[in-house]
């Protein structure tokens, strides 16, 4: 079982040191989270994501959301083995050329230690502020995946879609190797997209009795895409439970993302507190499943 340490809301200036701590503790990698901003007024009607029972976000307006690619560059510079990914980067909010360029560059300078964990997003306010149609984010998302995978080839490419259209061109540098893509989301359309385009799938909302069926469903979708024999990551963000981790492993989960509270790894914890938490978690779980 691979273990990722989630560093959401950790103070940005501490991220390089925390990456070193995670690497020394034996983690496979660290993951960052993504939002562009926190709106003053947020409509959470109908969403299951990132909210408390009262419908309000669990984070505050002052909690940090650093640019993940800048942060990963800083962390990669002070580590040698640790992998880096997002969980979840809101891909349709961006331009595929910008994201492809940033990730290809990070792949080269980090010796191929970067992955893209992405999703469609749920916060309508972000889309409105950035002038992107929320209703068409699914089609934009799919085309962006196709465009980026083309741009990462070391050759002339072209694309002619509904949203993106460009003649033959070549982007350089190309990635040092294939950049893994992990797609999030528990909706059937999200899982089908992962089976078609991705190297792995990140679950979101699940119950322990359901995880086996969800893994089996994903493997069925992979087989339908002709990818039944390919390596494919099943990544589960979860709290600390050895019993749950063993069950997940038995049912085909390949990686755990450790989800600390804001007080354990976040803006209200000291560097020493976060170091102790990461080391204690690693001593308890990493390498034991």
Secondary structure, 3 states (H helix, E strand, C coil): CEEEEECCCCCHHHHHHHHHHHHHHCCCEEEECCCCCCCCCCCCCCCCCCECCCCCECCCCCCCCCCHHHHHHHHHCCCCCCEEEECCEEHHHCCHHHHHHHHHHHHHHCCCCECEEEECCCCHHHHHHCCCCHHHHHHHHHHHHHHHHHHCCCCCEEEECCCCEEEEECCCCCCCCCCCEEEECCCHHHHHHHHHHCCEEECCCCCHHHHHHHHHHHHHHHHHCCCCCCCCEEEEEECCCHHHHHHHHHCCCCEEEECCCCCCCCCCCCHHHHHHHHHHHHHHHCCCC
